[in-house]
Structure formats: structure tokens, C-alpha cells
Amino acid sequence: MITNTLYILKTTQKLKTIFGQIPDFRRSHKQLYDLESILLIGIISVICGADSWNEMENYANSKEEFLRSFLDLPNGIPSHDTFNRVFSNIDSNQFEKCFIQWVSALAQLQPREIIAIDGKTIRGAKAGGKKSPVHMVSAWANDNNLVLGQVKVSHKSNEITAIPKLLKVLSIENTIVTIDAMGCQTKIAKAIVKKNADYILAVKENQPQLLEHIEDEFRFGKTMESNLSQELDHGRIETRTCSVISNFKFILKNNNWENLTSVIKIESKREFKNSQKPAQHAIRYYISSIKASSQDFQKAIRSHWSIENKLHWTLDVAFSEDASRKRTGNSTQNFSILNKIALNLLKNEKSLKTGVKSRRLQAGWDNHYLIKVLNLMKV
């Protein structure tokens, strides 16, 4: 028990050092609970399955003895109203900066690691009206299984302005950033290169001239390299052909795309075994600042979708994020950060061979397992 308490004390000290930078908005004479304790209980309770303010209070009450072993709680456990008020009012931008600082210490980015950037709408949370769900743009490190950071936007179309803000605060040197067609902008390409990273950007009709030139490269170009990949999964056979051109004929050398080196075409064909459904065909185009083989591009572009499968899908299934109806003040943004802290820790604690949802339950039931999860914070 003494050893466990020492582990927790070391862990919480690191957390207090990082998240203690968040300014306390409350008047000092009205503070029954210090801000750091509220933040720590919030983080721990979300790891252990809490998805609401009431569940935070219920968890803390059921684990009061455990929490008192490393937290000073002279006035007992905060109420759900206190959790709501604090997380709705603390500075979200500062909370995000602290989150990024913590993840930067935790992550060990590999050379040429794929950093996927994409947005996710939290449909239950409305900001500014019934028709305005909150949208989060996040960066996902594929090899590390970590969320590196997030930025909140009010509409999906605002991703164009949010992505450069996110890139500015991330440490992504010598990585490859992948973004869907929304992020295919000259300013974003320049911002990535400025961070000493490379890019692979999807190209669609929002860049009509670029798309036309790429189509011409593949229609008339003779020098290209190709790789074919076939995958069988759940009764579906998917064949993907990746073709790459680096010697341009229709894209001007003085184009506005920073360090544009390669254009890529992915042709996919999906067939269904034991089904009368017709085969599905699709063609997608990409630009990149790197010169690589078609096989490497095939792998990198596939890796981008890990942000959907490992982050967005998990947040909805294991954390019920899409059903969240937190709307007051900064509550949506700040609870999203709590979810991502919990997700980073639960995904990287390897001793339990189950899904994230089961790991949350185990952490709530078993203090010893929770200590293993929290010990990852001691970076």
C-alpha cells in the first residue's frame, strides 16, 4: 500500500506541475477545493468510466479513501455542480496547451511517423444554437497510439483555419502529416514544411486546377511506378493500386505548393463475396512533399485512417462522446481533453488485452490496475 501511494504521489506531482499552470478563475474566499484536486479527480474519474459530472461525483465518493491517500480533501468530495462549474469555466486554450505539453513528454515520435489530422463533430453538444454542433480537429500519432493535440472549431469548414493553429503548437519534426481534402491548402502545406515535416494531402474538387493537372499527369504521363495491394476482410475483397509520378509535365515547377515532389493516384475496387452487390470503384488523388515508392505511399495513406478507427470511433464507442450533451461554457472542449487524456493512457497500458471500454471498467474496479495506467503519466 505504501509503494502504491508513492507511485500515485509521484504521478500526481507531475500532473500538478503541468496542469497547475491553468489559472483559477474562482475568488479565493469561495474556494472549498483546490483547482488541482478537482482536475485530478476529473482525469482519474474519466479514466475509470465517468462520462458526466454526476458520475464524477459518484466515482469520487465511492473511492474517497483511495483519493485521500494522495489528495488533500479537507472539505470532502466536490459535488457534480462544482465539477460542472469548474470544467465549464477554466481556460480551454490553456488546458489544451497543458495537454499538448504533457503528451509531448509522453510521446516518442518515430522518424517518418504518420501524424494524421482530421476533424470530428460532437453531435450532442451544441455551441451557439441548435444547428451548431461542436467540431474538434485532432492530431493522431499512428505508431505511438496517442492524441497529440486538439483545436475546437464551430463548423467543419473552419478546419482550414484550425489546422495551422494546431500545427503551430505541435512538435512534428521529421514526421509525415496526412490530411484529407479539407486541409489541401497552400498555406497548410507551407506550415507543415516550416515545422521540418513532410505532407501527404488528399486532393478533390476544392482545388479544381490542381486536380485537373494531376489527372492530366496520370492520363498522359508515361513515367510512373505502381503497387498493387489486395485485402480480404469480412467477405469483402479490396484491391488497391497505388501509382506515383515524380517527374511532372503538367504541374509547373514554380507552382505554389511548397516542396511538391510527388502526385499519387489510388484506384480501389471493392468486391463482395457471396453477394449480388456490384463491385465498387473509386479513384483518389494526393500530393506529397516526399519522394517515395508506391508501396510506401500505399502504406502511409492507409495509415491515415487510423485516426478514424483508433480515435474517433473509440471516443464514440468507449467514451460515448457523440452522445455528450455538455454545452455550458467551455465544458464540451474541456471534457473532450479529459477523454483524450484517458484514451492516451488506456491505449498505452499494455498489460490488459481488452478494448478501451473494458479497460475503463477495470480501472474503476481495481485500484492496482488504475495505478498502472496512471504510472504512465510519470514521464
C-alpha positions as CSV (number, residue, x, y, z in Angstrom):
1,M,0.0,0.0,0.0
2,I,2.9,2.3,0.8
3,T,4.5,1.6,-2.5
4,N,1.3,2.2,-4.4
5,T,0.8,5.5,-2.6
6,L,4.4,6.6,-3.5
7,Y,3.6,5.8,-7.2
8,I,0.5,7.9,-7.1
9,L,2.2,10.8,-5.3
10,K,5.0,10.9,-7.9
11,T,2.4,10.7,-10.7
12,T,0.1,13.4,-9.3
13,Q,3.1,15.7,-8.7
14,K,3.9,15.5,-12.4
15,L,0.3,16.3,-13.2
16,K,0.2,19.2,-10.8
17,T,3.4,20.6,-12.3
18,I,1.9,20.6,-15.8
19,F,-1.8,21.3,-15.2
20,G,-1.1,23.6,-12.3
21,Q,-0.3,26.3,-14.9
22,I,-4.1,26.7,-15.6
23,P,-5.3,29.9,-13.9
24,D,-8.0,29.6,-11.3
25,F,-11.0,31.8,-12.2
26,R,-12.6,31.5,-8.8
27,R,-12.4,34.0,-6.0
28,S,-10.1,32.8,-3.3
29,H,-12.5,33.2,-0.4
30,K,-15.1,30.9,-2.1
31,Q,-12.7,28.0,-2.8
32,L,-13.6,24.9,-0.8
33,Y,-11.5,22.7,-3.1
34,D,-8.2,23.5,-4.8
35,L,-8.2,23.5,-8.5
36,E,-5.5,20.9,-8.9
37,S,-7.5,18.3,-6.9
38,I,-10.7,19.0,-9.0
39,L,-8.6,18.5,-12.2
40,L,-7.0,15.3,-10.9
41,I,-10.3,13.8,-9.8
42,G,-11.8,14.7,-13.1
43,I,-8.9,13.0,-15.0
44,I,-9.0,9.9,-12.8
45,S,-12.8,9.5,-12.8
46,V,-12.9,9.7,-16.6
47,I,-10.2,7.0,-16.9
48,C,-12.4,4.9,-14.6
49,G,-15.6,5.3,-16.7
50,A,-17.2,8.6,-15.7
51,D,-19.0,10.3,-18.7
52,S,-20.8,13.0,-16.8
53,W,-20.5,15.4,-13.8
54,N,-22.8,13.2,-11.7
55,E,-20.7,10.1,-12.5
56,M,-17.5,12.1,-11.5
57,E,-19.1,12.8,-8.1
58,N,-20.3,9.2,-7.7
59,Y,-16.9,7.7,-8.6
60,A,-15.1,10.1,-6.2
61,N,-17.5,9.3,-3.3
62,S,-17.0,5.5,-3.8
63,K,-13.2,5.9,-3.9
64,E,-12.8,8.6,-1.3
65,E,-10.4,6.7,0.9
66,F,-8.2,5.9,-2.2
67,L,-8.3,9.6,-3.3
68,R,-7.4,10.8,0.2
69,S,-4.2,8.8,0.1
70,F,-2.7,11.3,-2.3
71,L,-5.1,14.3,-2.4
72,D,-5.8,16.9,0.4
73,L,-9.6,17.0,0.6
74,P,-10.5,18.8,3.9
75,N,-14.0,19.6,2.7
76,G,-14.7,16.1,1.3
77,I,-15.6,15.3,-2.3
78,P,-16.7,18.1,-4.7
79,S,-20.3,18.0,-5.9
80,H,-21.3,17.4,-9.5
81,D,-22.2,21.1,-9.7
82,T,-18.7,22.0,-8.7
83,F,-17.2,19.8,-11.4
84,N,-19.6,21.3,-13.9
85,R,-18.8,24.8,-12.9
86,V,-15.0,24.4,-12.9
87,F,-14.7,22.5,-16.2
88,S,-17.2,24.8,-17.9
89,N,-15.1,27.9,-16.9
90,I,-11.4,27.0,-16.9
91,D,-9.5,28.4,-19.9
92,S,-9.8,25.8,-22.7
93,N,-6.8,27.2,-24.6
94,Q,-4.6,26.9,-21.5
95,F,-6.0,23.4,-20.8
96,E,-5.1,22.3,-24.4
97,K,-1.6,23.8,-24.1
98,C,-1.0,21.8,-20.9
99,F,-2.4,18.7,-22.6
100,I,0.0,19.1,-25.5
101,Q,2.9,19.8,-23.1
102,W,2.1,16.5,-21.2
103,V,1.7,14.5,-24.4
104,S,5.0,15.9,-25.8
105,A,6.8,14.4,-22.8
106,L,4.9,11.1,-23.1
107,A,5.3,10.6,-26.9
108,Q,8.4,9.3,-28.5
109,L,7.7,10.1,-32.2
110,Q,9.5,7.8,-34.6
111,P,11.3,9.1,-37.7
112,R,8.8,9.4,-40.5
113,E,5.9,8.5,-38.3
114,I,2.5,9.3,-39.7
115,I,0.7,12.2,-38.0
116,A,-3.0,12.1,-39.1
117,I,-5.0,15.3,-38.7
118,D,-8.8,15.2,-39.0
119,G,-11.9,16.7,-37.5
120,K,-14.7,15.1,-35.5
121,T,-18.2,16.5,-34.8
122,I,-19.6,16.0,-31.3
123,R,-23.2,16.0,-32.4
124,G,-24.9,16.1,-28.9
125,A,-23.0,19.3,-27.9
126,K,-24.3,22.5,-29.4
127,A,-22.5,25.7,-29.4
128,G,-24.3,28.9,-30.3
129,G,-27.6,27.3,-31.3
130,K,-29.5,24.1,-32.1
131,K,-27.8,23.8,-35.6
132,S,-24.2,24.4,-34.4
133,P,-22.6,21.2,-33.0
134,V,-19.1,21.4,-31.7
135,H,-16.3,20.3,-34.0
136,M,-12.8,19.2,-32.8
137,V,-9.7,18.9,-35.0
138,S,-7.2,16.5,-33.6
139,A,-3.7,15.2,-34.4
140,W,-3.1,11.4,-34.0
141,A,0.4,9.8,-33.9
142,N,-0.1,6.4,-35.6
143,D,2.9,4.5,-34.2
144,N,2.6,5.9,-30.7
145,N,-1.2,5.4,-30.4
146,L,-1.5,8.9,-29.0
147,V,-3.6,12.0,-29.5
148,L,-1.1,14.8,-29.8
149,G,-3.5,17.8,-29.5
150,Q,-6.8,19.3,-30.5
151,V,-8.3,22.6,-31.5
152,K,-12.0,23.4,-31.3
153,V,-13.9,25.0,-34.2
154,S,-17.6,25.9,-34.5
155,H,-18.1,24.5,-38.0
156,K,-16.4,21.8,-40.1
157,S,-15.5,24.4,-42.8
158,N,-13.3,26.2,-40.1
159,E,-10.9,23.3,-40.1
160,I,-8.9,25.3,-42.7
161,T,-8.1,27.9,-40.1
162,A,-7.8,25.5,-37.2
163,I,-5.2,23.2,-38.7
164,P,-2.4,25.8,-38.9
165,K,-3.1,26.7,-35.2
166,L,-2.7,23.0,-34.3
167,L,0.4,22.6,-36.4
168,K,2.0,25.6,-34.7
169,V,1.9,24.1,-31.2
170,L,2.9,20.5,-32.2
171,S,6.4,19.1,-32.2
172,I,6.3,17.1,-35.5
173,E,9.9,17.4,-36.9
174,N,10.8,14.6,-39.3
175,T,7.3,13.2,-39.4
176,I,4.8,12.8,-42.3
177,V,1.5,14.7,-41.8
178,T,-1.6,13.4,-43.6
179,I,-4.8,15.4,-44.0
180,D,-7.9,14.9,-46.1
181,A,-9.0,17.3,-48.9
182,M,-10.3,20.0,-46.5
183,G,-6.7,20.6,-45.5
184,C,-5.4,20.7,-49.0
185,Q,-4.4,24.4,-48.9
186,T,-1.1,26.0,-49.9
187,K,-0.8,27.7,-46.5
188,I,-1.2,24.4,-44.7
189,A,1.5,22.8,-46.9
190,K,3.9,25.6,-46.1
191,A,3.1,25.4,-42.4
192,I,4.0,21.7,-42.4
193,V,7.2,22.2,-44.2
194,K,8.1,25.1,-41.9
195,K,7.9,22.6,-39.0
196,N,10.5,20.5,-40.8
197,A,7.9,17.8,-41.6
198,D,6.5,16.4,-44.8
199,Y,2.9,16.1,-46.0
200,I,0.5,13.9,-47.9
201,L,-2.6,15.8,-48.8
202,A,-5.8,14.5,-50.4
203,V,-6.9,16.4,-53.5
204,K,-10.6,16.8,-54.5
205,E,-12.8,19.3,-56.3
206,N,-12.0,22.1,-53.8
207,Q,-8.7,22.5,-55.7
208,P,-10.1,22.2,-59.3
209,Q,-6.9,23.4,-61.2
210,L,-4.6,21.2,-59.2
211,L,-6.9,18.2,-59.6
212,E,-7.1,18.8,-63.4
213,H,-3.3,18.9,-63.7
214,I,-2.9,15.7,-61.6
215,E,-5.5,13.9,-63.8
216,D,-3.6,15.1,-66.9
217,E,-0.3,13.7,-65.4
218,F,-1.8,10.3,-65.0
219,R,-3.7,10.4,-68.3
220,F,-0.7,11.4,-70.4
221,G,2.3,10.6,-68.3
222,K,4.4,7.6,-69.2
223,T,6.8,7.5,-66.2
224,M,5.0,6.2,-63.2
225,E,5.6,3.5,-60.6
226,S,2.7,1.3,-59.3
227,N,2.0,-1.1,-56.4
228,L,-1.0,-3.4,-56.1
229,S,-2.4,-4.5,-52.8
230,Q,-5.2,-6.9,-52.1
231,E,-7.1,-7.4,-48.8
232,L,-9.8,-9.9,-47.8
233,D,-11.9,-8.8,-44.8
234,H,-15.5,-9.7,-43.7
235,G,-16.4,-11.2,-47.0
236,R,-15.1,-8.2,-49.0
237,I,-12.1,-8.3,-51.4
238,E,-10.5,-4.8,-51.8
239,T,-7.9,-4.3,-54.5
240,R,-5.9,-1.0,-54.3
241,T,-3.5,0.1,-57.0
242,C,-1.2,3.0,-56.0
243,S,0.6,4.9,-58.8
244,V,3.2,7.6,-58.3
245,I,4.6,10.3,-60.6
246,S,7.5,12.5,-59.6
247,N,8.6,13.8,-63.0
248,F,5.9,16.4,-63.8
249,K,4.8,17.5,-67.2
250,F,1.6,19.4,-66.4
251,I,2.3,20.8,-63.0
252,L,4.5,23.9,-63.3
253,K,7.8,23.9,-61.5
254,N,7.0,27.4,-60.0
255,N,3.7,26.1,-58.5
256,N,2.5,27.5,-55.1
257,W,2.7,24.1,-53.3
258,E,5.7,24.1,-51.0
259,N,8.2,21.3,-51.9
260,L,5.6,19.4,-54.1
261,T,7.6,16.3,-55.2
262,S,5.1,13.6,-55.9
263,V,1.5,13.1,-57.1
264,I,-0.3,9.9,-56.2
265,K,-3.3,8.1,-57.5
266,I,-5.1,5.3,-55.6
267,E,-7.5,3.2,-57.6
268,S,-9.6,0.9,-55.4
269,K,-12.0,-1.9,-56.3
270,R,-14.2,-3.5,-53.6
271,E,-16.0,-6.8,-54.4
272,F,-18.4,-8.7,-52.2
273,K,-18.1,-12.4,-51.8
274,N,-21.4,-14.4,-51.8
275,S,-23.4,-11.3,-52.6
276,Q,-25.1,-9.9,-55.7
277,K,-23.9,-6.4,-54.9
278,P,-22.0,-4.8,-57.8
279,A,-18.3,-4.0,-57.3
280,Q,-17.5,-0.5,-56.0
281,H,-14.8,1.6,-57.8
282,A,-13.1,4.7,-56.6
283,I,-10.2,6.9,-57.6
284,R,-8.5,9.3,-55.1
285,Y,-5.6,11.7,-55.7
286,Y,-2.9,13.0,-53.4
287,I,0.1,15.4,-53.4
288,S,3.2,15.0,-51.3
289,S,6.5,16.7,-50.4
290,I,8.3,13.4,-50.2
291,K,9.8,11.1,-52.9
292,A,8.9,7.5,-52.0
293,S,7.9,4.2,-53.6
294,S,4.3,3.5,-54.4
295,Q,4.4,0.8,-51.8
296,D,5.4,3.3,-49.1
297,F,2.7,5.7,-50.2
298,Q,0.2,2.9,-50.2
299,K,1.0,2.2,-46.6
300,A,1.1,5.8,-45.5
301,I,-2.2,6.7,-47.0
302,R,-3.8,3.6,-45.4
303,S,-2.3,4.7,-42.0
304,H,-4.2,8.0,-42.2
305,W,-7.5,6.2,-41.5
306,S,-6.2,5.1,-38.1
307,I,-7.5,8.4,-36.8
308,E,-11.0,7.3,-37.6
309,N,-10.7,3.7,-36.3
310,K,-8.5,4.3,-33.3
311,L,-9.5,7.7,-32.2
312,H,-12.9,8.9,-33.4
313,W,-14.6,5.5,-33.3
314,T,-13.2,4.7,-29.9
315,L,-14.3,8.1,-28.5
316,D,-17.9,7.4,-29.6
317,V,-18.0,3.7,-28.6
318,A,-15.8,3.6,-25.4
319,F,-16.5,7.2,-24.2
320,S,-20.0,7.9,-25.6
321,E,-18.6,11.3,-26.9
322,D,-21.1,11.7,-29.7
323,A,-24.0,11.4,-27.3
324,S,-22.5,14.0,-24.9
325,R,-24.8,17.0,-24.3
326,K,-22.4,19.2,-22.4
327,R,-23.0,22.7,-23.7
328,T,-22.2,25.2,-20.9
329,G,-19.2,27.4,-21.4
330,N,-16.1,25.5,-22.2
331,S,-17.4,22.2,-20.9
332,T,-17.5,20.4,-24.3
333,Q,-13.9,21.3,-25.2
334,N,-12.6,20.6,-21.7
335,F,-14.3,17.2,-21.4
336,S,-13.0,16.3,-24.8
337,I,-9.5,16.9,-23.4
338,L,-10.3,14.7,-20.4
339,N,-11.4,11.9,-22.8
340,K,-8.2,12.2,-24.8
341,I,-6.0,12.1,-21.7
342,A,-7.8,8.9,-20.6
343,L,-7.6,7.4,-24.1
344,N,-3.9,8.1,-24.4
345,L,-3.2,6.4,-21.0
346,L,-5.6,3.4,-21.5
347,K,-4.3,2.6,-25.0
348,N,-0.7,2.6,-23.9
349,E,-1.1,0.5,-20.8
350,K,-0.5,-2.9,-22.4
351,S,-0.9,-5.5,-19.6
352,L,-4.7,-5.9,-20.1
353,K,-5.5,-7.5,-23.5
354,T,-9.0,-6.0,-23.9
355,G,-10.7,-3.0,-25.5
356,V,-10.6,0.5,-24.1
357,K,-14.1,0.3,-22.7
358,S,-13.2,-2.8,-20.7
359,R,-10.0,-1.1,-19.5
360,R,-12.0,1.8,-18.2
361,L,-14.2,-0.6,-16.2
362,Q,-11.2,-2.4,-14.9
363,A,-9.6,0.8,-13.8
364,G,-12.7,1.7,-11.9
365,W,-12.9,-1.6,-10.2
366,D,-9.2,-2.3,-9.5
367,N,-7.0,0.4,-7.9
368,H,-3.9,-1.7,-8.7
369,Y,-4.7,-1.6,-12.4
370,L,-5.6,2.1,-12.2
371,I,-2.1,2.8,-10.7
372,K,-0.5,1.0,-13.7
373,V,-2.5,3.3,-16.0
374,L,-1.6,6.5,-14.1
375,N,2.0,5.5,-13.8
376,L,2.4,6.3,-17.5
377,M,1.9,9.9,-16.5
378,K,5.1,9.9,-14.6
379,V,7.2,11.0,-17.6
